[in-house]
Amino acid sequence: MQFSSSLCRGRLIRRYKRFLADVIHQGQTLTLHCPNTGRMTGCAEPSFTVYFSTSANPKRKYAHTWELSENQRGEFICVNTARANQLAAEALTEGLIPELAGYGRVQAEVRYGDEGSRIDFLLSGGGRPDCYVEVKSLTLLEQDGRGYFPDTVSLRAQKHVRELIQCVRDGRRAVMLFCVLHTGIDRVGPARHLDPAYGRLIDEALLAGVECLAWGADISPEGMRLARALPFTP
């Protein structure tokens, strides 16, 4: 995916109220919309370089949206969590992920499960069982290139794993697709130290037959693309 307009560059002052961030751009302070509800550990340190898009919609209170961070090592991080599903949609449509290629139809946001969920993508056709794909945006890097999900206790993420386990028990295929949107991460796993219940659910899911795939993205101010499979080590 290419960004629809050229991203502008600034220097982060602070993130606050979850959805706002102040940056210095061309000597002036701008307030950006922050499209990320998570803790953003390691993604939002003061003085980081940030890249933001600008909307022409006059009804928006904040015209600018924070898209990327660049840390002091020159690693790019996509902080706009909505981009993960956009990248996944592109990859599924173009058959970029071999394990998920060959389906005739890709549907987004389909209701399913006993807990009132919506699956990110439902793949069907090709003479194969339906495949339920849950997409997660992963940006937490702690040490030695290893990334983790989630970055805090997440009841919502736990629910999604339970729903996928039930999919497999019902005879359908279920896949957890981790979109790794931090160029410093080269392998991933569940954040047991932050959300032990999620880690236990991942173990149960793998035993049940849920597949966990991780794909790293090429990221730049021009655009992004899922580019490589990364090891998932539970």
N, C-alpha and C positions, 0 to 999 in steps of 0.2 A: 504494500500500500504506500502511496505517496501522500504526503500532507497536501491538503487542498490549496493551501497558500503558504508562502514562505514563512518559516518560523523566525521570530525575533529573539534576540539574545539579551539576557540580563544577569544580574547577580542577586542571589537570594538574600533577603534580609531576615525574614522569618515566615513561618507558616503558623496560622492561628485560626481558632474557631472551626477547625477541621477543613472548611471549604474555602478558606482565603489564604493568600500569600502575598507579601509585599516584596517587590524586587526593585533594584536600581536599573533603569534603562535609559541610556543617553543622558545621564545626569539627573534624571527625574525618578521619583518614586511612583510605581504603578501597583495597583492591587489586581491580582489575578484570581480567577476562579480555580480552585484546586479540586479536580474531579477524582478524589481518592479519599475514601472514608477510613482507611487503615492507619496504622501507626507510622508507616513510611520510614521505618528504622533504616538508617544509612542512606536515605534517599533525599533528605531535606535538611542538610546541615547548612547553617549560615555560611555565606560566601561561596556556596556551590554555584556553578554556572547553570542557568535554567534557560529553556527554550519554550516559547509560548506562541500559540496561534491567536488570531484576531478574527472575531465575528463581525459581519456587517449588519447583524440583526439589531435594529435600533431599540428593541424592547428589552434587550439584555441589560441588567444592571451593571454587570462586569463584562466588558467586551473581550477580555483576554483570558485564554485558558492555558494553564500550565500543562505542557506535554512531556518534556524531557528534563532530566537532570544530568549534569556531567560532574563526576566527582574529581577529587584532586589527582587521581591516577589516570584520568582521561577516559574512564569507563562511562558508557551511556546507560541511563535507566529511564524507562518509560513509566511515568507516574500516573498517566491517564488510564485507569483500569478498563475503560470501555474499549480501548484499542486491542486488548487480548482477543475479544470475540471477533473483531474485525479481521485480525490476522488469521484466526482460526477459520473463519468463513472463507477467506481467500485461499488458504491452504487446502481446505476440503473441496472447494469447487474446482481447483486446479489439479487435484490429486497429488499434492506435494508430499503427503505423509503416506508412505506405502501401506502401512497397517490399516489405514482408513480409506484407501482408494477403492474404486470399483463399484460404488453404490450409485444408483441411478438418480436418487433424489436426496436433497439436503434441505431440511426444514429447521427453522430457528424458533426458539421459545415455544416449545410444545408442552402443554400440561401433561403431567404424569405423576404416578406415585401416590402413596397413601397419606403423605404429609403435605400435600398441596404445593408441589414443586413445579417448576418449569425447567425442562432440560434445555441446555443451550443449543444443541443440535441433535436432530433425529435423522439418521441415515437409513435409507430403505432402498429396496430394489436389488437387482443383480442376483436374484435367486438365493439371497442370504437372509439370516434372521435380522430383524431391525437392530440397529446399533445406537445406543444412547450415549452421547458424548457431553460430559460436563467439563467446561473450560475454567481454568484457574490462572490468574495473573500472579506470577511469582517474581518478587524483587528482593527478598531478604537474603543478603550475603553476610555470613558471619566470619568464616575463616577458610583459608586454603581453597578458595574457589567453590565451596559447597553452599548451595542455596536451600532455603527451607520454605515450607508452607504449612500452616498459616503463620502470620507474624505476631499473633496473639490468640487467646482462646476464641474460637469461632463456632458458636452453636449452629449457625447457618451452614458452614462447611461440613460439620458433623452430620447434619441432616442429609446433605447431598450424598455423602458416602453411604448412609443407610439406604437411601433410595436406589442407588446403583446396585447395592448388594441384593435388594429385592428384585431388581430387573433380571439379574442373573438367575436367581432362584425361580423366576417365572419363565425361564427359557430364552431370554433375550440377551444380546451382547451389551456390555457396559464398559465404557472407557473414561478414565479421568485423564484429561489432557492438560498438562501444566505448560503454559506459555511462559517461558523464562525471558523476562524483559529487562535483564541486567546483563551487560556484556562481560562482566567479571565473573559470572557463574558458569562453571563447567560440569557440574553434577548436582543432583537435587535429591531431597528426601523429605519425609514428614517431620514437622517441628515438634518432636516428642517432648522436648524440654520446655516448650511454651504451651502446648496443648496436648497433654498426655492422652486424653480421651480420643482425640483425632488420630493420634498414632496407633492406638489400639484398634480403631475402626479400619484404618488402612490395612493393618495386618489381617483383620477379618475379611476385608474386601478381597485382598489378594488370594487368600485361601478359598474364597467363594468363586473366584474366577474373574473378578473385575480387573481390567488391564489398566496399568498406570504408564502413560507415555509422557516424556518431557522433551520439548523442542525449544532450542535457543534461537533468538532472533538477531539478525543484523539490524542495528539501530543507528540512525544518523539524523541530523536535522532535515534531511531531504525526504526520508521515509523509512519504513521498516518492513521486514519480511522474515517469516519463520524459515530458518536456513539449515538447521542441523539437529539431529537427534542427540540428546544428552542422556547419560546414565541416570536411572532412577534406582536408588539404593535404599530400601526400607529400613 
